[in-house]
Amino acid sequence: MNDVAIAADGLSKRFLLHRERRTGLKERFVRGKPAEAQEFWALRDASFVVPKGTTFGLIGQNGSGKSTTLKVLAGIYRPTSGTVEVNGRVSALLELGAGFHGELTGRENIRLNGAILGLSNRQITAAMDSIIDFAGIGHFIDEPVKVYSSGMFVRLGFAVAISLDPEILIVDEVIAVGDEEFQRKCFDYLYDLRQRGRTIVLVTHSLGLVRDLCDQAAWLEGGTVRQLGSAREVADAYVAAIDDREIQARTGDAAAASQALRTGSGEIRVTAIEVLDEGGTPTPVLIAGQACTFRLHYHAQAGLTGLTFGLGFMHESRATVSSPSSARVGPSTVEPGDGHVDFHAPELLLQAGSYEISTTIADRGHVYDHANKELVLRVRGQRDDEPGLTWMPGDWVAPVTSPGSAIGG
């Protein structure tokens, strides 16, 4: 077991849900005995092993038992049944501002939380400057934390948690609350931990992060482990299951009314986006590398000229991937009434993941219609996806070493 950081065997956690509460003696006497508490199993017979020096991801829908699992691993909850063995110094970041006292300043809370984590006063003093620098909250460090935003809470909490230089870091998806700069700083730190052979267990809804950062993953559903294995295989299986559910839930009406945020003067509007696979069949899921078509249905109140149709693809990480526009073929003219315009991609170069699609119809500086996040597109991989948002076609050739370039030659 020297090479195992965490070993869980048959972990189960039960909670008792009391539907009625008797708060006073009179109420108990008048209303009688309360109803029996109902059992709720947040975790049921979960088993997995996390080798030392690896990153382990927990994925699943809300309420699947991910956070409960982390709290059992961190020692916050005792399992109802089963065993868990943790070998190494643990630091956990599970709740925003957990352990913070609202009336104390950020600097004072650093000392308080450091003591809770087991750091000596000397260690806290030595780490103080680096913690403040990592948190990056400026002069607010000397203000009471009750005036902090949720983002400032998580900045300070994460900075304190990593000051312990943990052997095992347990992280719930609180990093997502931070801004883009702080998220990058956190991810850089996680990558650095991996390089130093530390063990990381994290809960995240970002499947791109799971594929890029994690070695192994567990997919939880209803408190049970549905699949356990390599991070990419588990993430792909999870996405495939969600895709199948969406396909089954669809009634075949691909032109359902959009709930997107819409702006523009309104003489012409996009009424629906239809996604077609390489065979021309409507589908909620596309396959990376295959041909596809995005059909924009519109309604024009009058004849218009000089139009440009545009699409915007935003990855789940909030990065804009591409914004193809019909300006590449020149302005368009439409007649009054209903119609559609197609954007055909001979090869979809997006990596597996979720993408939000926005639409725009404009005439140079004048916007007739803009729908932000009109549709969520799921892309499923068909190969070993590489890190990143897009796949660049091309061929690698064998390395060629120049003569006489060897060290010492």
N, C-alpha and C positions, 0 to 999 in steps of 0.2 A: 504493500500500500504506500510505499515511499514516493511513488510517482503519481499518486492520486490526491487531488486537492479536495474534492467533494465526492462523497459516495452516498446516494440516497437509495433506500430500499423499502418499497411499499409505503411511501409516505402518504398519510391521510390526515386531513384536518376537518373537524366537524364543528359547526357553530349551532347554537340553539337560538331560534328566532321566536321571540315572545310577541304574539300579535296583540295581546292586551296587557296592560300594566295596572297594578293596584298600588297607588302612591300613598294611601292613608289607611288607617285602621278602620275608619267608618266605611270607606269605599269597599274595603275587603269584606267587611261584615254584611253590607247591604247587597253587594253584587255577587257575593259568593266566591267560590274558588275559581281562579283564572283558568282559561283553557290551557291544555297541554302545549308546551313549547314544541315547535316544529324543528326537525333536524335539517340542517343544510350542510352538505358536504362540498366545501370549496375545493378540496383536493382529495383524490381517491386513488390509492394504490399506485403512486408515481415512483418509478425507479429509473435512475440514471447515474452515470459516473462522469465527472469532469476531471480530466488529467491535469496535472500541474503545468503551468505555462501556456494554457490554451484559453480561448475565448468561447464562452458558451452562451447561446441566445435562447430566450424563451419567447415564443410567438403564439398568437391566438387572438381571438376576438375578446372584447371587453367582457369581463365576468368569467373568463375561462380558467382562472386560478393562478395566473402568472404572478401577481403581486403577493398572493398568499404563499406561494412557493418561495419567493425571495425572503419573506419575513420568517419562514421556518428555517431557511438556510442561515439567516443572520442571527437566529436565536431569539427573535422577538416573539414568535409563537412556538409553543411546544406542540409537536405532532400528536394527534389523537391516537394514531397507531403508526407503526413503521419506525425506521431509524434513519438518522443522518449523521455522517461523520465528516467533520471539517478539519482539515490539516493545514493550519497556517493562520497568520494574523489577519483578521477580517476588518474591512472598513465598508460600511454600507451607506448608501445615499438613496433613501426610499421615499421620504416625505419632504415637502417644501417647508423649510424652517423648523424641522423636528428638533426639539431641544432648545430652540431659541427663546429667550425671554424678551418680550416686547418692550419692556422699559429699559433694558440694557442696550448700550451702543453696540455697533458691529464689532468693534475692537474688544469690548468686554465679553461679547458672546463667543468670540474666537477662543478666549481663555476658558470660558465655561465649557464649550463643546470639546476643546482639546483635552480638558480634564476628564470629561465623560468618555472620550476615546482612549484614555489611558496615558496621555502624554504628561510628562513632568513639566513644572513651571519653566525650567531651563529650556526644554525642548520647544515649548510653545513660544518662548521669547525668541529663540533662534529662528523659528519658522514664521514669525509674525510678518516680516516684510514680504516674504515670498507669497504668503497667503493673501495679503492685501493687494499685492501686485497682480496675482492671478484673478482675484475677484473683480478687480477693475471697476469699483464703484465710487472712486474718487473721495471727495470730502464726506460722503455719507457714511464712511466707516466710523465716524465719531458722532453719528446721529442715532437715536433709538431705532431699533429695527422695526418698530410698529409703524414707522412711516415708509418702510421699504415697499417697493413693488414686488410682485411675485418673481419677476426676473432677477431682481437684486437679491431676493432670498436664495434662489437656487445658485446664483453666482457664489455667494458667501458660503452656503452649505457645501457645495462641491469643493471649493477651495480648502475648507477645513477638513473635509473627508479625505482628500488626497494627501494632506500634510502628514498623515500617519505613515506614508510610504507603505501601503498595504501589500501583503503577499496575495491576498484575495480581495478583489474589489467587487462589490455587489451594487448594481445601479438599476433603479427603476427609471422609467422614461421621463424623468424630471428635466433632463438636459434640453428637451424640446421647448421648454419655456424660455430659455435664453435666446438672445438675438443671434444673428448669423455669425458675428465675430466671435462671440463666446462659444457657440457650438463648435466652430472650427478649432478653437483653443482646446476644448474638451476632447474632441476626437483626436487631435494631435497628441494629447496626453495619453489617451487610451492606446494609441499606436505605440507610443514610447513605452508604456507598461508592457505591451506584448514583446517588444524588443528586449526588455529586461527580464523576460521569463516569468512575469506575474500572471496570475489567473484572474479572469474577468467573467462575471456572470451578469448578463443584462437582459432587461425586458425592453422591447422596442416594437413599434408598429411599422418601422421603416425596414422593409424587406431588402432594400438596397444596402442598408447598413449591415444587415444580417449576412448577406452574401459576401460583402467586402471584408468585414471585420471578424466574423465568427468562424471558428473551425467546425464546431458542432452546434446543433440546435435541437430543441424539443418543441413540438407543436402540441399545445394543450387545448383541449376542447371539453367543456363541461367538467373540468377538474381532473380529467384523466389524460394521460399521454397518448395521443393518437398516433404520432410518429416521432421517431428518434433516429438521428443519423447525421450525415454531413450537412452543413448549413445550407448549401445550395440545393441539395435534394429535398430537404424539409421545406425550405422556402418555396420552391417550385411546386411541391405537392399542395401546400397551403393555398397558393395563388390559384392552382388548377381547381381546387375544391370550391373556392369563392366564385371563380368563373362559372363553374357548373351550376352553382346555386342561382347566379344571376340569369343564366340562360334559361333555367327552369322557371324562374319567376317572371320572365318576360312573356308578354302575351302576344308577341309578334308585331306589336306596334312600335316600330323604331322611331316614329315621329311623335313621341309623347311630348306633352307641353313642357317647355323648358322653364326651370325655376331660376335661371341665371340672372345675375345683376345686369340690367340692360340700360344702355344710354344711346344717344343719337337722336337726330331729328325725326326719324321714323317713316320717311317716304317709302322705304324698302326695309324689310326685316327678314332675318333668318328665322324660319319657323321650326326647323329641325335639322339635326345632323344625322345622316345615315352612314354607317360604317360598313363597307362591303369587303368581303375577303377576295382572294385572287380569282374565285369562280363567280364573283358578282352577287354573292348571297349575303344578306344583312347579318351581322354578327356583333356581339358585344365584346368579343375577344379577338385580337389579331396575333398572328404568329410572327416573331422576329425573323427577318430575312425574306419573307414572302411578299408578293405583290398585294396591293390593297388600294381602295378608293374611298375618299371622304366626299360624300355628296351633301352639299348645302342646299336645302330646300328654302325657298324664299317666297315672299308675297310683296309685289310692287304695287303701290297705289297709282302710279303714273309711269309713263315711259321715261327712262333715265339713260343718260350717256356718261361716258368717262368714268365708269365705276371700276373699283379695284376690290376684289374679294380677298380676304386674308384669314389664315389660320394661325393659332398660337398654341404650342405644345409646352406645358409646364410639368416637370417631373415632380414626384412626391416629395423630393428634397427641396422644393421651391425654386429650382433652377430652370430657367427658360431654355429649352432644348433647341427649338426651331420655330420660325415664323414664316412659312411659305406664303407668297403673295402672287396673285394673278398679274401683278405689274410686270412680271417677267415675260408675259406674252402680249402686253399692251392693254389699254382700257377696254371695258366691256359695255355693251348696250343691252338693255332689257326692255321688254314691252310690259304694259300693265297686266297684272294678274299673277298667277302662281307659276313658279318655274324652279329649276335647280341648276347648279353648276358643280362640276366634279373636279377634284384634285386627285390625280392618279399617281401613286408611288410605285414604280416598277420593283422596288425592293425596300421593305421597311427596315431602316437601319437603327431603330430604337432597341435598346436592351430591354429585357424583361422587367416589368414594373407597372406602376400606375401613372397615368398622365392626364392632366386636366386640359381640355381643349377649349379655347376661346375663339370667337369669330368676329370679324370686322367687315363692314362694307363702307367704303369711303370714296370720295372724289377729291384726291389730293388732301388739302387740309380740312375738308368738310367731312364729318362722320355722319353717315346715315344710320348706321346700326353698329353697336358693339355689345356683345354678350360675353361677360367675363365668366369663365369656368362653365361653359355651356354643357359640357359632357365629360364624364370620366371614362377614359379608355384604358383597358387592361391589355397588356402585351405579354404574351407567353413565350419563353425561350424554347429554341429547338436545338441548341448546341451548348457547349460549355461557355457561359457568358463571361466576358472579361469585365474587369472593373470599369466603371464609367457609365455614361448615359446613352452613348451611341456606339455602334459597331462600325469600324472603318475597314472597308474591304481592301485587300492587298495580300501579297505573298512575302513571307520571310525567306531570305536566302541564307545559306550556310556562312558562318563567320569566316573572314579572311584576315589573316595576320600578316602584316607587312614584313618582308625579310629584314633581319637585323634590328627589329624593334623589341626583342626580348630584353628583360631587365638584366643588366650586367653584360649584355652582348656587345 
